[in-house]
């Protein structure tokens, strides 16, 4: 079954890179909808999603395992990736004349950027201090961490629900 998905993904990449000639307007390409193209489209969005999750892991790893400079570097890298992913998603074809999947992915990207520039930035500053972390800083750290996880969970669950409905509509299982 994985070979089937891999084959579809490879073929879809070829199909998507060449375009299909259908256009909603002069600047947005639309993919012709069927189960196979829906699977391929979903798989592409999963790749974008995985890149965001990879960035999040890299930033958290830097916070817990590295020094201040590495934390800043991980944050800058993540912000660069966010910018690149946003551009890629914006340039991605609509599916069956709808940009709903793109909007959901952009919402997920926006949430990660918000977490990165707010909660995680403050956590980095707390961790990057020169002395021991005070009790109040630790309380703030824990609140920021909980807030970041809550925001992420909400965005993740929203995206996952959209993805499940998309898969149901186009009659394919999510794995």
C-alpha positions, 0 to 999 in steps of 0.5 A: 500500500505504501508503494501505491502512495509513493507512486501516486506522490511521485506521479502527482509531483510530476503532474503538479509541476507540469500543471494541468492547464485548468485555471480558475483565473490567470494566476491560480492553477486548479487540480482536477479532482478525483480520489487519486489527485486528492490523495496526492494533494493531501500528501503534499500538504502533509509534507508542508505540515511535517516541515512545520513540525520539524521546525518546532522540534528543532526550536524545542531541541535548541531550547532544551539542549543548546546554548542561547546562540543555538536557540536564536539560530533555530528560531531564525531558521524556523522563521525563514522556513515559515516564510518559504512554506507560506510562499509555497502554499500560496503558490500551490494549486487549488484543488477542484476550484477551492483554496480551502485546504491551502487556507487551512495550511496557512492557518496552521503556519500562522499559528506556528509563527505566532507561537515562535514569535511570542511564547517561544521567543520569551522562553528563549530569552528566559533560558538565555539569561546569564544567571539562574532562573528565578521562581517567577521566571520559572512560573512565566516559563511554564505558563508560556510553554503551556500556552504554546502547547495549547495553541499548537494543539488547537491548530493541529486538531483543526487541521486534522479535522479538515484533513479527515473531512477532505479524505472522507469527501474524496473517499480515501483513508488517512494513514 
